[in-house]
Amino acid sequence: MYNIMRMKKHIGNWKLWLIILALLSGLLLFYLHNMTTRYKVLDSDAFSDFLSEASKAIEEGFESQDELSYFITNWADNKSLEYKVDKGGNIIFDSPAIERKKSVSPTVIVLGLNYKTISDKASLLASAIMLASSDLESGRKTIIFANNEDGSGKGYSALSKKYISDKAKVIYLDQGKESYLSNYSFAMSASEISMPLSKEKASLDTAVKIHISGIRNAEISPENYSNQPNPILALSPLLTRLKSKSAEYRVADISVQSGGNMYPSTLDVCIMLNSYSLDSFTKYIDSQIKIWEKKYLKSNPDFVYSYEIIEADENLPAECYDADSGDLLTRLLYTVNSGVYKFSQSDPIPEDRKEGDIYGVNCITSLEEKGSAIKLRLLSQGYNNMFLERIIIDNQASAELLGCSFVKKESSDAFENNRESLYETLISTYYEVEGSSDAPGLTSGFDSSFTPCSYLAEKNGKADILHLRISKKSASNITNTIMYYIKSKGSTFYL
């Protein structure tokens, strides 16, 4: 009897231990599942679906800024999402904080919309749309699709300061080849050179019409300079060649399609000369075409540089620039330095830069007739205000040397954020969330160009602002990280 009772007791103990083991196993599985899934905030299927939809729309092409904006708002309407469009054309998704997170710092995500440069940014749109449409238990979350048509920055100028509060954590989001975080970018300034223009009745017996087009739209930056043709710069060597050969020539009918604060995309110009100078001149044009095609055709597959000879009197221009105006234009285009500037040994080189690095870029963005003048618009960018001022002084000196007027237009200071809070938090969060996966790395980087971070800092210098560039490969991982960062602010650890 005693043995039977003892056996029953042992059996009871084993049952208890089995129950305890089962409970512990369940808790362990729950914990492991929670640790695995709590980092997965992004709906990957929704991201892929919108990415596919955006890629298709981009491939079909947007004909205007309004079409691109409608694509965003129409998608939001179909999903019954709330948004507003302000006076600057910005599309704003503003989600209030939940009750228990009203004291949490607000998060603001900003990206620029420019229908001319959206062709390779489907992943950026998908990232921003997922952030805008996500239903997170978080502090205030604001996603701003800023109207940046032609790189003009007009949407940023019109944006209400109320979105960029003192405590705001602001991420300017864009897309490029590599992913990185940056808290510094260049200063920028626009200026204009005006030269006097006089015209006369055309008298030369031949004309050559030159046409350049098929140039991809690109915003001005040192990184774009090497593979981005500027058609205005094609005119300078042609006029200089005629002047150096003492050929009589006249300029007529210049037309440049300006891209605002971007590189110009087309040039049409008619150059008149005597027929006996034609053969030599067209051979030179042929050589220039070969040079330009070799340099730019790969990066601009639709690039066209062509010319047409006009000899029939009835087809020749009736009017042209007089000799002095043509000569002044030739010298002005030759004198203005449209290109990049690099640190030299004698420069006060910043600690994070070295000799030979680019410290600025200067670009002629438009050339047009306005009454009795020709206006050259310049856009300049510099590492900081001091280096930018060097470029502006060069432009002013070039103008005044030739008796032309110079006017400095709008400008923005270099962006610099010395706070480490948002910068360090995003990097650590990314590796916490994605560290165990094969996600692309996210590193600190440096912007060798102007970014809209300057515009955002002008709204409120107390806000914690940085630039986050995503790549096509990293877009979904970084989107998930941002969503986790927004959701986890103000939360305590839980199983």
C-alpha positions in Angstrom: 0.0 0.0 0.0 2.8 2.4 0.9 4.5 1.7 -2.4 1.3 2.4 -4.4 0.9 5.7 -2.6 4.5 6.6 -3.2 4.2 5.8 -6.9 1.1 8.0 -7.2 3.0 10.8 -5.6 5.8 10.5 -8.1 3.4 10.4 -11.0 1.7 13.6 -9.6 5.1 15.3 -9.4 5.9 14.4 -13.0 2.6 15.8 -14.2 3.3 19.0 -12.4 6.7 19.3 -13.9 5.3 18.5 -17.4 2.8 21.3 -16.9 5.5 23.7 -15.7 7.7 22.7 -18.7 4.8 23.2 -21.1 4.1 26.7 -19.6 7.8 27.7 -19.8 8.0 26.4 -23.4 4.9 28.4 -24.3 6.3 31.6 -22.7 9.6 31.0 -24.5 7.9 30.6 -27.8 5.8 33.7 -27.2 8.9 35.7 -26.3 10.8 34.5 -29.3 7.8 35.3 -31.6 7.4 38.7 -30.0 11.1 39.5 -30.3 10.9 38.4 -34.0 7.7 40.2 -34.9 7.8 43.4 -32.8 10.4 44.9 -35.1 8.2 44.2 -38.2 6.0 47.3 -38.4 5.9 47.7 -42.2 3.3 45.8 -44.2 5.7 44.4 -46.8 2.8 43.4 -49.1 1.3 46.9 -49.1 4.8 48.4 -49.7 5.3 46.1 -52.7 1.8 46.8 -54.1 2.3 50.5 -54.0 5.8 50.3 -55.3 4.5 48.4 -58.3 1.7 50.9 -58.8 4.1 53.9 -58.6 6.6 52.3 -60.9 3.9 51.8 -63.5 2.7 55.4 -63.2 6.3 56.7 -63.4 7.0 54.6 -66.5 3.9 56.1 -68.2 5.1 59.5 -67.2 3.8 62.6 -65.5 3.2 65.6 -67.8 2.9 68.1 -65.0 3.3 68.7 -61.3 -0.4 68.6 -60.9 -0.5 65.1 -62.4 2.1 63.8 -59.9 0.2 65.5 -57.0 -3.1 63.9 -58.2 -1.5 60.5 -58.2 -0.7 60.9 -54.5 -4.0 62.4 -53.5 -6.1 60.0 -55.6 -4.4 57.1 -53.9 -5.1 58.6 -50.5 -8.8 59.3 -51.4 -9.2 55.6 -52.4 -7.8 54.6 -49.1 -10.0 57.2 -47.2 -6.9 58.9 -45.8 -7.1 62.4 -44.5 -4.8 65.0 -45.8 -4.6 68.7 -46.8 -3.1 70.6 -49.7 -1.8 74.0 -48.6 -1.3 77.2 -50.6 2.1 76.1 -51.7 0.9 72.8 -53.2 2.3 70.7 -50.4 0.3 67.5 -49.6 0.3 67.0 -45.8 -0.8 64.0 -43.9 -1.0 65.0 -40.2 -1.8 62.4 -37.6 -2.3 63.6 -34.0 -0.7 61.9 -31.0 -2.6 59.2 -29.1 -3.6 60.3 -25.6 -0.8 58.6 -23.7 1.9 59.9 -26.1 0.9 63.6 -26.4 4.2 64.6 -24.7 6.3 62.6 -27.1 8.4 64.6 -29.6 6.5 64.9 -32.9 8.0 63.3 -36.0 8.0 65.1 -39.3 9.0 63.3 -42.6 9.5 65.6 -45.6 10.2 64.7 -49.2 10.3 66.9 -52.3 8.0 66.2 -55.3 9.3 67.3 -58.7 7.6 65.6 -61.7 10.7 66.2 -63.8 13.0 64.1 -61.6 10.6 61.5 -60.3 11.7 58.9 -62.9 13.9 56.9 -60.6 12.2 57.5 -57.2 9.4 55.0 -57.0 10.9 53.5 -53.8 10.9 57.0 -52.2 7.2 57.4 -53.0 6.4 54.0 -51.6 8.4 54.7 -48.4 6.6 58.0 -47.8 3.1 56.6 -48.7 3.6 53.7 -46.2 4.6 56.2 -43.5 1.6 58.4 -44.3 -0.9 55.6 -44.3 0.4 53.6 -41.3 -1.9 53.5 -38.3 0.7 53.7 -35.5 0.1 54.2 -31.8 2.5 57.1 -31.6 3.1 60.7 -31.0 2.2 63.3 -33.6 3.2 62.1 -37.1 3.4 64.4 -40.1 4.3 63.4 -43.6 4.8 66.3 -46.0 5.1 65.8 -49.8 6.6 69.2 -50.5 6.0 70.9 -53.9 9.5 71.2 -55.3 8.7 71.7 -59.0 11.8 72.6 -61.0 13.8 72.4 -57.8 12.3 75.9 -57.0 11.7 75.2 -53.3 8.4 77.1 -53.5 6.6 74.5 -51.4 9.1 74.8 -48.6 8.7 78.5 -48.7 5.0 78.3 -48.3 5.0 75.6 -45.6 3.6 76.7 -42.3 6.1 76.9 -39.4 3.6 75.2 -37.2 4.7 71.8 -38.5 8.4 72.4 -37.5 8.1 72.9 -33.8 11.0 73.3 -31.3 10.8 69.6 -30.2 10.2 68.2 -33.7 12.3 65.4 -35.0 12.5 66.2 -38.7 13.7 63.8 -41.4 14.2 65.0 -44.9 13.9 61.9 -47.0 15.2 61.4 -50.6 16.6 58.6 -52.8 20.0 57.9 -54.3 22.4 55.2 -55.1 23.6 54.6 -51.5 21.9 55.0 -48.1 23.3 57.4 -45.6 22.5 59.9 -42.9 23.8 63.5 -43.1 23.6 66.5 -40.8 25.4 69.0 -43.1 24.8 70.3 -46.6 25.9 73.2 -48.8 24.7 76.8 -49.0 23.0 78.1 -52.2 22.5 81.4 -54.0 21.0 82.5 -57.3 22.2 85.5 -59.2 21.7 87.2 -62.6 24.0 88.8 -65.1 22.5 91.3 -67.5 24.2 92.4 -70.7 23.0 95.1 -73.1 21.6 93.9 -76.4 21.2 95.7 -79.7 19.9 94.3 -82.9 20.4 95.0 -86.6 19.1 93.9 -90.0 20.7 90.6 -91.0 23.1 90.9 -93.9 25.2 87.7 -93.9 24.3 85.1 -96.6 24.2 81.8 -94.6 23.0 80.5 -91.3 23.4 77.4 -89.2 20.6 76.3 -86.9 21.9 74.3 -83.9 19.6 72.1 -81.8 20.4 70.3 -78.6 17.8 68.2 -76.7 17.1 64.8 -75.1 18.8 65.8 -71.9 17.6 64.1 -68.7 16.2 66.5 -66.0 18.5 66.8 -63.1 18.9 69.1 -60.1 22.1 71.0 -59.8 24.8 69.3 -57.7 28.5 68.5 -58.0 27.7 64.8 -58.2 25.5 65.4 -61.3 28.0 67.7 -63.0 30.2 65.1 -64.7 27.5 63.3 -66.6 25.0 66.1 -67.0 25.3 68.2 -70.2 24.4 71.9 -70.0 23.4 72.9 -73.5 24.3 76.6 -72.9 27.9 75.6 -72.5 27.8 74.1 -76.0 27.3 77.6 -77.4 30.5 79.1 -75.9 33.1 77.0 -77.9 31.2 77.6 -81.2 31.2 81.4 -80.8 34.8 81.4 -79.5 35.9 79.3 -82.5 34.4 81.9 -84.9 36.0 84.8 -83.0 39.4 83.1 -82.9 39.3 82.6 -86.7 38.3 86.2 -87.2 35.2 85.1 -89.0 32.3 87.5 -89.3 29.3 86.1 -87.5 26.0 87.1 -85.9 23.8 85.5 -83.4 20.1 85.2 -83.8 17.1 83.4 -82.3 18.5 82.0 -79.1 16.0 79.8 -77.2 16.9 77.8 -74.0 14.4 75.7 -72.1 15.2 76.4 -68.5 14.5 74.0 -65.8 14.2 76.6 -63.0 16.8 75.6 -60.3 17.8 72.6 -62.5 20.1 72.1 -65.5 18.6 73.6 -68.7 17.3 70.9 -71.1 17.3 72.3 -74.6 19.1 74.9 -76.8 18.2 76.2 -80.2 20.3 78.9 -81.7 20.8 80.4 -85.1 24.3 81.6 -86.0 24.8 83.6 -89.2 28.0 83.8 -91.2 29.4 84.1 -94.7 29.2 81.1 -96.9 33.0 80.9 -97.4 33.3 80.3 -93.6 30.6 77.5 -93.6 32.7 74.4 -94.3 35.3 75.1 -91.6 32.6 75.9 -89.1 30.5 72.8 -89.7 33.5 70.6 -89.5 34.2 72.1 -86.1 30.5 71.5 -85.1 30.9 67.8 -86.2 33.9 67.5 -83.9 32.0 69.0 -81.0 29.1 66.6 -81.6 31.4 63.6 -81.4 32.9 65.0 -78.1 29.5 65.6 -76.5 28.1 62.3 -77.6 31.1 60.4 -76.3 30.8 62.1 -73.0 27.0 62.2 -72.5 25.1 59.8 -74.7 25.5 56.9 -72.3 23.9 58.8 -69.4 21.4 60.5 -71.7 20.3 57.9 -74.3 17.9 60.4 -76.0 20.6 63.1 -76.3 20.5 64.9 -79.7 23.1 67.5 -81.0 22.4 68.4 -84.6 22.5 71.3 -87.0 20.8 72.5 -90.2 22.3 74.7 -92.8 20.2 77.5 -94.2 21.2 79.2 -97.5 17.9 80.3 -99.1 17.4 84.0 -98.6 13.7 83.6 -97.7 14.6 81.3 -94.8 17.3 83.4 -93.3 16.5 85.5 -90.2 15.6 89.1 -91.0 17.2 90.4 -87.8 20.2 89.4 -85.6 22.3 90.7 -82.7 24.7 93.4 -83.8 28.4 92.7 -83.9 29.1 94.3 -80.4 26.3 92.3 -78.8 27.5 89.0 -80.3 31.0 89.7 -79.3 30.0 90.6 -75.7 27.9 87.4 -75.4 30.9 85.3 -76.7 33.2 86.9 -74.1 30.7 86.6 -71.3 30.0 82.9 -71.9 33.8 82.3 -72.1 34.5 84.2 -68.9 31.9 82.9 -66.5 33.1 79.7 -64.9 30.2 77.2 -65.0 31.6 74.1 -63.3 32.9 72.8 -60.0 35.3 74.3 -57.5 37.8 72.2 -55.5 39.8 72.8 -52.3 43.4 73.7 -53.0 46.4 73.5 -50.6 46.2 77.2 -49.8 42.5 77.0 -48.7 41.3 76.8 -45.1 40.2 73.2 -45.7 37.6 72.0 -43.1 38.6 69.0 -41.0 36.1 66.7 -42.7 37.4 67.6 -46.2 40.7 67.3 -48.0 42.6 68.9 -50.9 40.9 68.1 -54.2 37.4 67.7 -52.7 34.6 69.7 -54.3 33.7 72.8 -52.3 31.2 74.4 -54.8 29.5 74.3 -58.1 28.4 77.1 -60.4 25.9 76.7 -63.2 24.3 78.9 -65.9 20.7 77.8 -65.6 19.1 80.1 -68.3 19.9 82.5 -71.1 17.1 84.6 -72.5 16.3 87.9 -74.2 14.4 90.4 -72.1 13.8 93.6 -74.0 17.1 95.3 -74.7 19.1 92.9 -72.6 20.2 89.3 -72.4 19.9 87.7 -68.9 22.1 84.9 -67.6 20.8 83.3 -64.5 23.3 81.5 -62.3 22.8 79.0 -59.5 25.8 78.6 -57.1 26.4 76.2 -54.2 29.2 76.3 -51.7 30.5 74.2 -48.7 29.6 77.1 -46.5 28.8 80.8 -46.8 32.5 81.8 -47.1 33.2 79.4 -50.0 29.8 80.3 -51.6 30.8 84.0 -51.5 34.0 83.2 -53.4 31.9 81.9 -56.3 29.5 84.8 -56.2 32.5 87.2 -56.2 33.8 85.4 -59.3 30.5 85.8 -61.1 30.3 89.5 -60.2 33.9 90.1 -61.3 33.2 88.4 -64.7 30.1 90.6 -65.2 31.7 93.9 -64.2 34.9 93.1 -66.2 32.7 93.2 -69.4 30.5 96.1 -68.4 27.5 94.0 -67.5 25.3 94.3 -64.4 25.2 91.7 -61.6 22.4 91.2 -59.1 22.4 88.6 -56.3 19.0 87.0 -55.9 17.6 84.6 -53.3 20.0 82.6 -51.1 20.0 80.0 -48.3 22.6 79.3 -45.7 24.5 76.0 -45.4 22.6 73.4 -43.2 24.3 72.2 -40.1 22.9 70.2 -37.2 25.2 69.6 -34.3 22.7 67.7 -32.2 23.4 64.0 -32.0 20.0 62.9 -30.7 18.0 62.0 -33.8 21.2 61.1 -35.8 22.4 58.5 -33.3 19.0 57.2 -32.5 18.1 56.4 -36.1 21.4 54.6 -36.7 21.2 52.6 -33.5 17.5 51.8 -34.2 18.3 50.7 -37.7 20.8 48.1 -36.5 18.6 47.1 -33.6 15.7 46.4 -36.0 17.7 45.2 -39.1 21.0 44.1 -37.6 20.3 40.4 -37.7 19.1 40.4 -41.3 20.9 40.9 -44.6 19.7 44.5 -44.9 22.0 47.0 -46.6 24.1 49.1 -44.2 23.2 52.6 -43.1 26.2 54.9 -42.5 26.9 58.5 -41.8 27.5 60.5 -45.0 28.2 63.9 -46.3 26.1 66.0 -48.7 28.4 67.7 -51.3 25.4 69.8 -52.5 22.5 71.9 -51.3 19.6 70.1 -49.7 16.1 71.4 -48.6 17.3 70.8 -45.0 18.3 74.5 -45.2 14.7 75.5 -46.0 13.4 73.4 -43.0 16.0 74.9 -40.7 14.9 78.4 -41.7 11.4 77.5 -40.4 12.8 76.6 -37.0 16.4 76.4 -36.0 15.6 74.7 -32.8 14.2 71.6 -34.5 16.3 68.4 -34.7 16.7 68.0 -38.5 18.7 65.6 -40.6 18.9 64.2 -44.2 18.2 60.5 -44.7 18.9 59.1 -48.2 17.5 55.8 -49.0 18.5 53.5 -51.9 16.2 51.3 -54.0 17.7 48.3 -52.2 17.3 49.7 -48.7 13.9 51.5 -49.0 11.7 48.9 -47.3 14.2 48.2 -44.5 14.6 51.9 -43.7 10.9 52.5 -43.9 10.4 49.8 -41.4 13.0 51.3 -39.1 11.4 54.8 -39.3 8.0 53.3 -38.5 9.5 51.4 -35.5 11.2 54.5 -34.3 8.0 56.5 -34.5 6.0 53.8 -32.7 8.5 53.1 -30.0 9.0 56.7 -28.9 7.3 57.0 -25.5 6.8 53.2 -25.1 8.3 50.9 -22.5 9.7 47.5 -23.1 7.2 44.7 -23.3 7.2 41.0 -24.1 
